[in-house]
Amino acid sequence: MKIAITGGTGFVGGNLARYLIQNGHEVVLIARGQDHRDLQIRQLSHVTFVPIGTSDEVKLAEAFKGCHAAAHCAGINREFGEQTYQSVHIEATRHVVNAAERVGVKKMALLSFLRARPNCGSPYQESKWAAEEIVRSSRLDYTILKAGVIYGHGDHMLDHLSHAFQTFPIFGLVGMKDKPIRPTAVEDVVRILTACLVEGRLSRQTVAVVGPEQLTLTEAVTRVAKAVGRVPLMVRLPIFVHQMFAYLFELTMKVPLLSSAQLRILSEGITEVLPYADPLPDDLSPKISFSNEQIKKGLPELKAFGLKDLRWF
C-alpha cells in the first residue's frame, strides 16, 4: 500500500514512515526538508521524498497521486516568521484535505492535540481544533488522534530534558502545584496510525490517545533525570517566571527549551481530553509504560546545550 505522510521527516512522521516500510508499504514523505534529525530516512528503499511545504495544493495533489491513505503529521509548537499557527495548522490542513479529495485518497489520519478546543485562549490549541473541524467536514474517511505528550527517539521532550540536565544544576518545575501527565510512547502512536491508514479502523472517529500510566510532572521529570544519570536541584517556579523563560527561549533558540504553547499545555495538565473524544478499543490502547528502559531507548546523545542550539549559529 502507498501512504503519504506530511511532516514525514519529523518525529512522529519519521517513526511512522520507518514502521510502514518495515511492514512492506511504500511511503511518500512530504516535508520542507528543514528537519535534519534523520537524513537517512529519505534514502531508504520504498521511500519517495517530496521536498515541498503544505501551502501548494497543486504540488500536494501531485504528491498524493496513487496513495491509498495520508497521515497529516505536520505541525509547530511556536510561531516563527511565516510559520504561524494559522498557516501551518489551519490553511495547510485545508490544502492537504483539498488535495487528497482531488486525487481520490481514501483515508486520512490527523495528529492533533489532546486538549485542542475552541475559545480557550491558546492560539496553538485553537488552531489545532480548527484543523480537526476541517478534516471532520471533509468527504474523506478520517481518523483524528487527540494525543497527549508523545515521547521517543527524536522527540523534543527527552531531547531537551536530557540536555537541560547536562547543562543546568537547577531545574525549574512548572507552577506551584503539580499537574498530571500520561506520556505516550511513539511506538504506540505509530501502531494506532497504522491501524487507521492500512486497516481502515476507527472510521470517521475522533479518539483520545494517552499513555497507560498517570504520573505527576515532577515524577516524569525525575524519571528522565535518573535515566540520564543527573538529578539536579528541582525548584517550583510560578507560571509568570516560566513565561519569561519561554519568551527568552523562543527569542534565542532554534528549538526552544520551552515555548509559550508548551507552557500552557504543562500548566493545564495532560491527561483528560477536551472536548469529549471516543476511547480507543482495548487492542489499540497504548500499552508501553514510561519506564527507565523505555526512556533510555529514546534518549539522544547525552550532551549540554551549546552555541549550535542558538538561532545565530
Buried (B, 14 or more C-beta within 10 A) or exposed (E): EBBBBBBBBBBBBBBBBBBBBEEEBBBBBBBBBEBEBBEEBBEBEEBBBBEBBBBEBEBBBBBBBEBBBBBBBBBBBBBEEEEBBEBBBBBBBBBBBBBBBBBEBEBBBBBBBBBBBEEBEBBBBBBBBBBBEBBEEBEBBBBBBBBBBBBBBBBBBBBBBBBBBBBBEEBBBBBEEBBBBBBBBBBBBBBBBBBBBBEBBBEEBBBBBBBBBBBBBBBBBBBBBEBBEBEBEEEEBEBEEBBEBBBEBBEEBEBBBBBBBBBBBBBBBBBBBBEEBBEBEEEBBBEBBBEEEBBEBBBBEEEEBEEEBEEEE
